[in-house]
Amino acid sequence: MTKRERLKKHVLYWITTAEYDWGTAQSLWRARRYDGCLFFCHLVCEKTLKAAVVKAVQEDAPRTHDLIRLCSDAGISLSDEQEKILAEINHFNIATRYPVDLAAFHQLASKDHSEIYYKFTGRFLKWVTENHL
């Protein structure tokens, strides 16, 4: 398999798993499991951006969870609003994994608070897929 073919498979892997995780996020949203939904929103954004990075630089995606860095690596210009929301979504990756942050995170994961990020994630997945893949 050539490098080009391997990288094409990587792009497909990242976007396919991002779309699968989006389905999980939607299921968690419907089940009112907002904390889990937000964690999966981070995964969706991360995997979508990793697909964009691989496509843009023709190298494997870096081992990072930092959404802002991934945008930079992929050459994606963000609006101020997109950057602000992605910076906030970055915290969902850590907050759901460590007990110190978990209690505070559960309090923040109300429907009203979570809805902003849930809706953004769906739009972001579509925008990156249509414009950068």
C-alpha positions in Angstrom: 0.0 0.0 0.0 1.4 3.4 -0.9 1.6 6.3 1.5 -1.1 8.1 -0.3 -3.5 5.1 -0.1 -2.7 4.6 3.6 -3.4 8.3 4.3 -6.6 8.2 2.4 -7.7 5.3 4.6 -6.8 7.3 7.7 -9.0 10.2 6.5 -11.8 7.8 6.0 -11.2 6.2 9.4 -11.3 9.6 11.2 -14.4 10.8 9.5 -16.3 7.5 9.7 -15.6 7.3 13.4 -16.5 11.0 13.9 -19.9 10.3 12.2 -20.4 7.2 14.4 -19.6 9.2 17.5 -22.0 11.9 16.4 -24.7 9.3 16.4 -23.7 8.4 20.0 -23.8 12.1 21.0 -27.3 12.3 19.5 -28.4 9.3 21.4 -27.0 10.6 24.6 -28.7 14.0 24.0 -32.1 12.3 23.5 -31.5 10.3 26.7 -30.7 13.6 28.5 -27.2 12.3 29.4 -25.7 15.8 28.7 -22.3 15.1 30.3 -21.7 12.1 28.1 -23.1 14.0 25.1 -20.6 16.8 25.6 -17.7 14.3 25.9 -18.8 12.8 22.6 -19.1 16.2 21.1 -15.4 16.7 21.8 -14.6 13.3 20.2 -16.6 14.3 17.1 -14.8 17.6 16.7 -11.4 16.0 17.4 -11.8 13.1 14.9 -13.2 15.4 12.2 -10.3 17.7 12.6 -7.8 14.8 12.5 -9.3 13.8 9.2 -8.7 17.4 8.0 -5.2 17.4 9.3 -4.3 14.2 7.5 -5.8 15.5 4.3 -4.1 18.8 4.5 -0.6 17.8 5.5 -0.4 14.3 4.1 0.9 12.9 7.4 -0.6 11.0 10.2 -2.6 13.0 12.7 -0.8 14.2 15.8 -1.5 12.6 19.1 -3.3 15.5 20.6 -6.8 16.3 21.8 -6.4 20.1 21.4 -9.0 21.2 19.0 -7.4 24.6 18.4 -4.1 23.1 17.6 -5.7 20.6 15.2 -7.4 23.5 13.4 -4.1 25.2 13.1 -2.4 22.0 11.8 -5.1 21.6 9.2 -4.8 25.2 8.1 -8.5 25.9 9.1 -9.3 29.5 9.8 -11.9 29.9 12.5 -14.2 32.7 13.2 -13.8 34.2 16.7 -17.1 32.4 17.7 -15.9 29.1 16.4 -12.6 29.4 18.2 -14.3 30.4 21.5 -16.6 27.4 21.4 -13.9 25.0 20.4 -11.8 26.2 23.3 -14.7 25.5 25.6 -15.3 22.1 24.1 -11.6 21.3 24.7 -12.4 21.2 28.4 -15.0 18.4 28.0 -12.3 15.9 27.2 -10.6 16.4 30.5 -13.6 17.3 32.7 -15.4 14.0 32.1 -12.3 11.9 32.9 -11.0 13.2 36.2 -12.9 13.1 39.5 -11.8 16.5 40.6 -13.4 18.1 37.6 -16.3 15.7 37.3 -18.6 17.1 40.0 -18.3 20.7 38.7 -18.8 19.4 35.2 -22.0 17.6 36.0 -23.4 20.9 37.4 -22.5 22.7 34.2 -23.9 19.9 31.9 -27.5 21.2 32.0 -29.7 21.0 28.9 -29.5 24.8 28.3 -25.7 24.9 28.7 -25.1 21.7 26.7 -27.4 22.7 23.8 -25.0 25.4 22.6 -22.2 22.8 22.2 -24.4 20.0 20.9 -25.8 22.2 18.1 -22.4 23.6 17.3 -20.9 20.2 17.0 -23.4 19.1 14.4 -22.8 22.3 12.4 -19.0 22.0 12.8 -18.9 18.4 11.6 -20.9 19.4 8.5 -18.8 22.5 7.8 -15.4 20.8 8.1 -16.6 17.8 6.0 -17.9 20.1 3.3 -15.1 22.6 3.3 -12.0 20.8 4.3 -12.4 17.2 3.3 
